[in-house]
Amino acid sequence: MNLWSLMVFIQQTVGAVAVNSSLPCRIIQEQPYSGRLFVQMETVEGEENLLLTIFDNHHSPVRMIPIAQNSLPAGQLVCLTGLSAGEYIARVTVAGRVAEKNIEIRQ
């Protein structure tokens, strides 16, 4: 198993286990059907890695974006360039806790 496959497997497993551990996080599309997301969250204790993952409608990751922890209290704007029109799932993962939002992008 190569490193990329292992990373995807761990991400999928952590997301499935952490569904009951919700995260106090807001994921908002800047405008309806746009490819820009605004992510805002209260500060998380410790030095945990934050990861924004965009999944397609088959639950395959199409983007994995690390997020700086100190930028989240004020909010961070994320541009999802290069994604085709369709339905996606935006998931923020921190220490086994998850926040998800279904989004739709139109061209």
DOTOR-447207 format. One record per atom (N, C-alpha, C): x, z, y; atom name; residue in three letters. Coordinates in steps of 0.05 Angstrom, whole numbers, plus 5000, padded with zeros to 4 digits. Layout:
BEGIN
+------+------+------+------+-------+
!    X !    Z !    Y ! tiza ! nutor !
+------+------+------+------+-------+
!    X !    Z !    Y !   CA !   ALA !
...
+------+------+------+------+-------+
END
This chain:
BEGIN
+------+------+------+------+-------+
!    X !    Z !    Y ! tiza ! nutor !
+------+------+------+------+-------+
! 5017 ! 5000 ! 4977 !    N !   MET !
! 5000 ! 5000 ! 5000 !   CA !   MET !
! 5018 ! 5000 ! 5025 !    C !   MET !
! 5014 ! 4981 ! 5043 !    N !   ASN !
! 5031 ! 4980 ! 5067 !   CA !   ASN !
! 5020 ! 5000 ! 5088 !    C !   ASN !
! 5036 ! 5003 ! 5109 !    N !   LEU !
! 5030 ! 5024 ! 5129 !   CA !   LEU !
! 5003 ! 5018 ! 5143 !    C !   LEU !
! 4997 ! 4993 ! 5149 !    N !   TRP !
! 4972 ! 4986 ! 5163 !   CA !   TRP !
! 4948 ! 4993 ! 5146 !    C !   TRP !
! 4950 ! 4986 ! 5120 !    N !   SER !
! 4928 ! 4993 ! 5102 !   CA !   SER !
! 4924 ! 5023 ! 5100 !    C !   SER !
! 4945 ! 5038 ! 5099 !    N !   LEU !
! 4944 ! 5067 ! 5098 !   CA !   LEU !
! 4931 ! 5078 ! 5123 !    C !   LEU !
! 4938 ! 5067 ! 5146 !    N !   MET !
! 4927 ! 5076 ! 5171 !   CA !   MET !
! 4897 ! 5071 ! 5173 !    C !   MET !
! 4888 ! 5048 ! 5164 !    N !   VAL !
! 4860 ! 5041 ! 5164 !   CA !   VAL !
! 4845 ! 5059 ! 5144 !    C !   VAL !
! 4856 ! 5064 ! 5121 !    N !   PHE !
! 4844 ! 5082 ! 5101 !   CA !   PHE !
! 4840 ! 5110 ! 5112 !    C !   PHE !
! 4861 ! 5120 ! 5125 !    N !   ILE !
! 4859 ! 5147 ! 5136 !   CA !   ILE !
! 4838 ! 5148 ! 5158 !    C !   ILE !
! 4837 ! 5128 ! 5175 !    N !   GLN !
! 4818 ! 5127 ! 5197 !   CA !   GLN !
! 4790 ! 5126 ! 5187 !    C !   GLN !
! 4785 ! 5110 ! 5166 !    N !   GLN !
! 4758 ! 5109 ! 5154 !   CA !   GLN !
! 4750 ! 5135 ! 5142 !    C !   GLN !
! 4769 ! 5148 ! 5128 !    N !   THR !
! 4763 ! 5173 ! 5114 !   CA !   THR !
! 4758 ! 5195 ! 5134 !    C !   THR !
! 4774 ! 5198 ! 5154 !    N !   VAL !
! 4771 ! 5218 ! 5175 !   CA !   VAL !
! 4744 ! 5215 ! 5188 !    C !   VAL !
! 4737 ! 5190 ! 5194 !    N !   GLY !
! 4711 ! 5185 ! 5208 !   CA !   GLY !
! 4687 ! 5193 ! 5190 !    C !   GLY !
! 4689 ! 5188 ! 5165 !    N !   ALA !
! 4667 ! 5195 ! 5147 !   CA !   ALA !
! 4664 ! 5225 ! 5143 !    C !   ALA !
! 4686 ! 5239 ! 5141 !    N !   VAL !
! 4686 ! 5268 ! 5138 !   CA !   VAL !
! 4677 ! 5282 ! 5163 !    C !   VAL !
! 4684 ! 5270 ! 5186 !    N !   ALA !
! 4679 ! 5284 ! 5212 !   CA !   ALA !
! 4652 ! 5278 ! 5225 !    C !   ALA !
! 4634 ! 5264 ! 5211 !    N !   VAL !
! 4609 ! 5257 ! 5224 !   CA !   VAL !
! 4594 ! 5282 ! 5233 !    C !   VAL !
! 4596 ! 5303 ! 5218 !    N !   ASN !
! 4581 ! 5328 ! 5225 !   CA !   ASN !
! 4596 ! 5344 ! 5247 !    C !   ASN !
! 4620 ! 5337 ! 5253 !    N !   SER !
! 4635 ! 5351 ! 5274 !   CA !   SER !
! 4635 ! 5334 ! 5299 !    C !   SER !
! 4614 ! 5336 ! 5315 !    N !   SER !
! 4612 ! 5319 ! 5338 !   CA !   SER !
! 4632 ! 5328 ! 5360 !    C !   SER !
! 4638 ! 5310 ! 5377 !    N !   LEU !
! 4658 ! 5314 ! 5398 !   CA !   LEU !
! 4644 ! 5313 ! 5425 !    C !   LEU !
! 4649 ! 5331 ! 5443 !    N !   PRO !
! 4636 ! 5329 ! 5470 !   CA !   PRO !
! 4649 ! 5307 ! 5486 !    C !   PRO !
! 4640 ! 5283 ! 5482 !    N !   CYS !
! 4653 ! 5259 ! 5494 !   CA !   CYS !
! 4631 ! 5240 ! 5502 !    C !   CYS !
! 4635 ! 5227 ! 5525 !    N !   ARG !
! 4617 ! 5206 ! 5535 !   CA !   ARG !
! 4630 ! 5179 ! 5533 !    C !   ARG !
! 4617 ! 5160 ! 5520 !    N !   ILE !
! 4626 ! 5133 ! 5518 !   CA !   ILE !
! 4604 ! 5116 ! 5530 !    C !   ILE !
! 4611 ! 5103 ! 5553 !    N !   ILE !
! 4591 ! 5088 ! 5568 !   CA !   ILE !
! 4601 ! 5060 ! 5572 !    C !   ILE !
! 4583 ! 5040 ! 5568 !    N !   GLN !
! 4590 ! 5013 ! 5575 !   CA !   GLN !
! 4588 ! 5010 ! 5605 !    C !   GLN !
! 4608 ! 4998 ! 5618 !    N !   GLU !
! 4607 ! 4996 ! 5647 !   CA !   GLU !
! 4582 ! 4982 ! 5657 !    C !   GLU !
! 4576 ! 4959 ! 5645 !    N !   GLN !
! 4551 ! 4945 ! 5651 !   CA !   GLN !
! 4540 ! 4937 ! 5624 !    C !   GLN !
! 4513 ! 4932 ! 5622 !    N !   PRO !
! 4502 ! 4924 ! 5596 !   CA !   PRO !
! 4516 ! 4899 ! 5586 !    C !   PRO !
! 4523 ! 4900 ! 5561 !    N !   TYR !
! 4535 ! 4877 ! 5546 !   CA !   TYR !
! 4563 ! 4870 ! 5556 !    C !   TYR !
! 4577 ! 4887 ! 5571 !    N !   SER !
! 4604 ! 4881 ! 5581 !   CA !   SER !
! 4624 ! 4891 ! 5561 !    C !   SER !
! 4649 ! 4881 ! 5564 !    N !   GLY !
! 4671 ! 4889 ! 5546 !   CA !   GLY !
! 4688 ! 4911 ! 5559 !    C !   GLY !
! 4676 ! 4927 ! 5576 !    N !   ARG !
! 4690 ! 4949 ! 5589 !   CA !   ARG !
! 4676 ! 4976 ! 5583 !    C !   ARG !
! 4691 ! 4995 ! 5573 !    N !   LEU !
! 4681 ! 5021 ! 5566 !   CA !   LEU !
! 4693 ! 5042 ! 5583 !    C !   LEU !
! 4677 ! 5062 ! 5590 !    N !   PHE !
! 4686 ! 5085 ! 5605 !   CA !   PHE !
! 4685 ! 5109 ! 5586 !    C !   PHE !
! 4708 ! 5122 ! 5581 !    N !   VAL !
! 4709 ! 5144 ! 5562 !   CA !   VAL !
! 4717 ! 5169 ! 5578 !    C !   VAL !
! 4700 ! 5190 ! 5575 !    N !   GLN !
! 4705 ! 5215 ! 5589 !   CA !   GLN !
! 4700 ! 5238 ! 5569 !    C !   GLN !
! 4717 ! 5258 ! 5570 !    N !   MET !
! 4715 ! 5281 ! 5552 !   CA !   MET !
! 4727 ! 5305 ! 5565 !    C !   MET !
! 4716 ! 5328 ! 5557 !    N !   GLU !
! 4728 ! 5353 ! 5566 !   CA !   GLU !
! 4756 ! 5356 ! 5554 !    C !   GLU !
! 4773 ! 5372 ! 5566 !    N !   THR !
! 4800 ! 5375 ! 5555 !   CA !   THR !
! 4799 ! 5386 ! 5527 !    C !   THR !
! 4817 ! 5377 ! 5510 !    N !   VAL !
! 4819 ! 5386 ! 5482 !   CA !   VAL !
! 4843 ! 5405 ! 5480 !    C !   VAL !
! 4839 ! 5427 ! 5468 !    N !   GLU !
! 4861 ! 5446 ! 5466 !   CA !   GLU !
! 4883 ! 5435 ! 5447 !    C !   GLU !
! 4908 ! 5441 ! 5453 !    N !   GLY !
! 4929 ! 5432 ! 5436 !   CA !   GLY !
! 4938 ! 5404 ! 5444 !    C !   GLY !
! 4957 ! 5394 ! 5429 !    N !   GLU !
! 4969 ! 5368 ! 5434 !   CA !   GLU !
! 4959 ! 5348 ! 5413 !    C !   GLU !
! 4933 ! 5345 ! 5410 !    N !   GLU !
! 4922 ! 5327 ! 5390 !   CA !   GLU !
! 4923 ! 5298 ! 5400 !    C !   GLU !
! 4926 ! 5280 ! 5380 !    N !   ASN !
! 4926 ! 5252 ! 5387 !   CA !   ASN !
! 4897 ! 5242 ! 5389 !    C !   ASN !
! 4891 ! 5228 ! 5410 !    N !   LEU !
! 4864 ! 5216 ! 5414 !   CA !   LEU !
! 4866 ! 5187 ! 5408 !    C !   LEU !
! 4846 ! 5176 ! 5394 !    N !   LEU !
! 4846 ! 5149 ! 5386 !   CA !   LEU !
! 4818 ! 5137 ! 5390 !    C !   LEU !
! 4817 ! 5115 ! 5405 !    N !   LEU !
! 4792 ! 5100 ! 5408 !   CA !   LEU !
! 4794 ! 5076 ! 5389 !    C !   LEU !
! 4776 ! 5075 ! 5370 !    N !   THR !
! 4775 ! 5053 ! 5351 !   CA !   THR !
! 4750 ! 5037 ! 5354 !    C !   THR !
! 4752 ! 5011 ! 5355 !    N !   ILE !
! 4729 ! 4993 ! 5357 !   CA !   ILE !
! 4726 ! 4980 ! 5330 !    C !   ILE !
! 4702 ! 4984 ! 5318 !    N !   PHE !
! 4696 ! 4972 ! 5292 !   CA !   PHE !
! 4676 ! 4949 ! 5296 !    C !   PHE !
! 4678 ! 4929 ! 5279 !    N !   ASP !
! 4658 ! 4907 ! 5280 !   CA !   ASP !
! 4634 ! 4916 ! 5263 !    C !   ASP !
! 4614 ! 4898 ! 5260 !    N !   ASN !
! 4590 ! 4905 ! 5246 !   CA !   ASN !
! 4594 ! 4908 ! 5216 !    C !   ASN !
! 4617 ! 4902 ! 5206 !    N !   HIS !
! 4624 ! 4907 ! 5177 !   CA !   HIS !
! 4641 ! 4932 ! 5174 !    C !   HIS !
! 4643 ! 4948 ! 5196 !    N !   HIS !
! 4658 ! 4973 ! 5196 !   CA !   HIS !
! 4688 ! 4969 ! 5191 !    C !   HIS !
! 4698 ! 4946 ! 5199 !    N !   SER !
! 4727 ! 4940 ! 5198 !   CA !   SER !
! 4738 ! 4944 ! 5226 !    C !   SER !
! 4761 ! 4958 ! 5228 !    N !   PRO !
! 4772 ! 4963 ! 5255 !   CA !   PRO !
! 4783 ! 4937 ! 5267 !    C !   PRO !
! 4775 ! 4931 ! 5291 !    N !   VAL !
! 4786 ! 4908 ! 5305 !   CA !   VAL !
! 4804 ! 4916 ! 5328 !    C !   VAL !
! 4802 ! 4940 ! 5338 !    N !   ARG !
! 4821 ! 4950 ! 5359 !   CA !   ARG !
! 4825 ! 4980 ! 5353 !    C !   ARG !
! 4850 ! 4989 ! 5356 !    N !   MET !
! 4857 ! 5017 ! 5354 !   CA !   MET !
! 4873 ! 5023 ! 5380 !    C !   MET !
! 4862 ! 5040 ! 5397 !    N !   ILE !
! 4874 ! 5044 ! 5423 !   CA !   ILE !
! 4880 ! 5074 ! 5427 !    C !   ILE !
! 4906 ! 5082 ! 5428 !    N !   PRO !
! 4912 ! 5110 ! 5434 !   CA !   PRO !
! 4905 ! 5116 ! 5463 !    C !   PRO !
! 4896 ! 5140 ! 5468 !    N !   ILE !
! 4888 ! 5149 ! 5495 !   CA !   ILE !
! 4904 ! 5173 ! 5503 !    C !   ILE !
! 4914 ! 5173 ! 5528 !    N !   ALA !
! 4928 ! 5196 ! 5538 !   CA !   ALA !
! 4909 ! 5219 ! 5542 !    C !   ALA !
! 4916 ! 5242 ! 5532 !    N !   GLN !
! 4898 ! 5265 ! 5533 !   CA !   GLN !
! 4892 ! 5274 ! 5561 !    C !   GLN !
! 4912 ! 5273 ! 5579 !    N !   ASN !
! 4908 ! 5283 ! 5606 !   CA !   ASN !
! 4890 ! 5264 ! 5623 !    C !   ASN !
! 4884 ! 5240 ! 5614 !    N !   SER !
! 4867 ! 5222 ! 5630 !   CA !   SER !
! 4838 ! 5225 ! 5624 !    C !   SER !
! 4830 ! 5240 ! 5604 !    N !   LEU !
! 4802 ! 5240 ! 5596 !   CA !   LEU !
! 4784 ! 5258 ! 5613 !    C !   LEU !
! 4793 ! 5280 ! 5624 !    N !   PRO !
! 4774 ! 5296 ! 5641 !   CA !   PRO !
! 4763 ! 5280 ! 5664 !    C !   PRO !
! 4779 ! 5263 ! 5677 !    N !   ALA !
! 4770 ! 5246 ! 5699 !   CA !   ALA !
! 4757 ! 5221 ! 5688 !    C !   ALA !
! 4763 ! 5213 ! 5664 !    N !   GLY !
! 4752 ! 5189 ! 5652 !   CA !   GLY !
! 4772 ! 5167 ! 5652 !    C !   GLY !
! 4770 ! 5149 ! 5632 !    N !   GLN !
! 4788 ! 5127 ! 5630 !   CA !   GLN !
! 4772 ! 5102 ! 5624 !    C !   GLN !
! 4778 ! 5080 ! 5639 !    N !   LEU !
! 4765 ! 5055 ! 5635 !   CA !   LEU !
! 4782 ! 5038 ! 5616 !    C !   LEU !
! 4769 ! 5028 ! 5595 !    N !   VAL !
! 4782 ! 5013 ! 5574 !   CA !   VAL !
! 4770 ! 4985 ! 5574 !    C !   VAL !
! 4787 ! 4964 ! 5577 !    N !   CYS !
! 4778 ! 4936 ! 5576 !   CA !   CYS !
! 4783 ! 4925 ! 5548 !    C !   CYS !
! 4762 ! 4915 ! 5536 !    N !   LEU !
! 4763 ! 4904 ! 5509 !   CA !   LEU !
! 4765 ! 4874 ! 5511 !    C !   LEU !
! 4788 ! 4863 ! 5519 !    N !   THR !
! 4791 ! 4835 ! 5522 !   CA !   THR !
! 4796 ! 4822 ! 5495 !    C !   THR !
! 4787 ! 4797 ! 5492 !    N !   GLY !
! 4792 ! 4782 ! 5467 !   CA !   GLY !
! 4771 ! 4787 ! 5445 !    C !   GLY !
! 4751 ! 4804 ! 5450 !    N !   LEU !
! 4731 ! 4808 ! 5429 !   CA !   LEU !
! 4709 ! 4787 ! 5433 !    C !   LEU !
! 4700 ! 4775 ! 5411 !    N !   SER !
! 4678 ! 4756 ! 5413 !   CA !   SER !
! 4652 ! 4771 ! 5416 !    C !   SER !
! 4631 ! 4756 ! 5424 !    N !   ALA !
! 4605 ! 4768 ! 5427 !   CA !   ALA !
! 4595 ! 4779 ! 5401 !    C !   ALA !
! 4582 ! 4802 ! 5402 !    N !   GLY !
! 4572 ! 4815 ! 5377 !   CA !   GLY !
! 4567 ! 4844 ! 5381 !    C !   GLY !
! 4560 ! 4857 ! 5359 !    N !   GLU !
! 4555 ! 4886 ! 5359 !   CA !   GLU !
! 4580 ! 4901 ! 5348 !    C !   GLU !
! 4587 ! 4923 ! 5361 !    N !   TYR !
! 4610 ! 4938 ! 5353 !   CA !   TYR !
! 4604 ! 4968 ! 5354 !    C !   TYR !
! 4621 ! 4984 ! 5342 !    N !   ILE !
! 4619 ! 5013 ! 5343 !   CA !   ILE !
! 4645 ! 5023 ! 5357 !    C !   ILE !
! 4642 ! 5039 ! 5378 !    N !   ALA !
! 4664 ! 5051 ! 5392 !   CA !   ALA !
! 4666 ! 5080 ! 5381 !    C !   ALA !
! 4689 ! 5088 ! 5371 !    N !   ARG !
! 4692 ! 5115 ! 5360 !   CA !   ARG !
! 4717 ! 5128 ! 5372 !    C !   ARG !
! 4714 ! 5152 ! 5383 !    N !   VAL !
! 4736 ! 5168 ! 5392 !   CA !   VAL !
! 4740 ! 5190 ! 5372 !    C !   VAL !
! 4765 ! 5192 ! 5362 !    N !   THR !
! 4772 ! 5212 ! 5342 !   CA !   THR !
! 4793 ! 5231 ! 5352 !    C !   THR !
! 4788 ! 5257 ! 5349 !    N !   VAL !
! 4808 ! 5278 ! 5356 !   CA !   VAL !
! 4807 ! 5299 ! 5335 !    C !   VAL !
! 4829 ! 5303 ! 5321 !    N !   ALA !
! 4831 ! 5325 ! 5302 !   CA !   ALA !
! 4808 ! 5328 ! 5283 !    C !   ALA !
! 4799 ! 5305 ! 5273 !    N !   GLY !
! 4777 ! 5305 ! 5253 !   CA !   GLY !
! 4749 ! 5307 ! 5265 !    C !   GLY !
! 4747 ! 5307 ! 5292 !    N !   ARG !
! 4721 ! 5307 ! 5305 !   CA !   ARG !
! 4716 ! 5280 ! 5317 !    C !   ARG !
! 4691 ! 5271 ! 5317 !    N !   VAL !
! 4685 ! 5243 ! 5324 !   CA !   VAL !
! 4662 ! 5241 ! 5344 !    C !   VAL !
! 4664 ! 5222 ! 5362 !    N !   ALA !
! 4642 ! 5214 ! 5379 !   CA !   ALA !
! 4639 ! 5183 ! 5376 !    C !   ALA !
! 4615 ! 5174 ! 5372 !    N !   GLU !
! 4610 ! 5146 ! 5367 !   CA !   GLU !
! 4588 ! 5135 ! 5385 !    C !   GLU !
! 4590 ! 5109 ! 5391 !    N !   LYS !
! 4569 ! 5095 ! 5406 !   CA !   LYS !
! 4568 ! 5066 ! 5397 !    C !   LYS !
! 4544 ! 5057 ! 5392 !    N !   ASN !
! 4540 ! 5028 ! 5386 !   CA !   ASN !
! 4540 ! 5013 ! 5412 !    C !   ASN !
! 4556 ! 4991 ! 5413 !    N !   ILE !
! 4557 ! 4974 ! 5437 !   CA !   ILE !
! 4552 ! 4945 ! 5429 !    C !   ILE !
! 4543 ! 4930 ! 5448 !    N !   GLU !
! 4539 ! 4901 ! 5443 !   CA !   GLU !
! 4553 ! 4886 ! 5466 !    C !   GLU !
! 4569 ! 4866 ! 5459 !    N !   ILE !
! 4583 ! 4850 ! 5478 !   CA !   ILE !
! 4571 ! 4822 ! 5477 !    C !   ILE !
! 4565 ! 4812 ! 5501 !    N !   ARG !
! 4555 ! 4784 ! 5504 !   CA !   ARG !
! 4574 ! 4769 ! 5523 !    C !   ARG !
! 4578 ! 4744 ! 5518 !    N !   GLN !
! 4596 ! 4728 ! 5535 !   CA !   GLN !
! 4581 ! 4717 ! 5559 !    C !   GLN !
+------+------+------+------+-------+
END
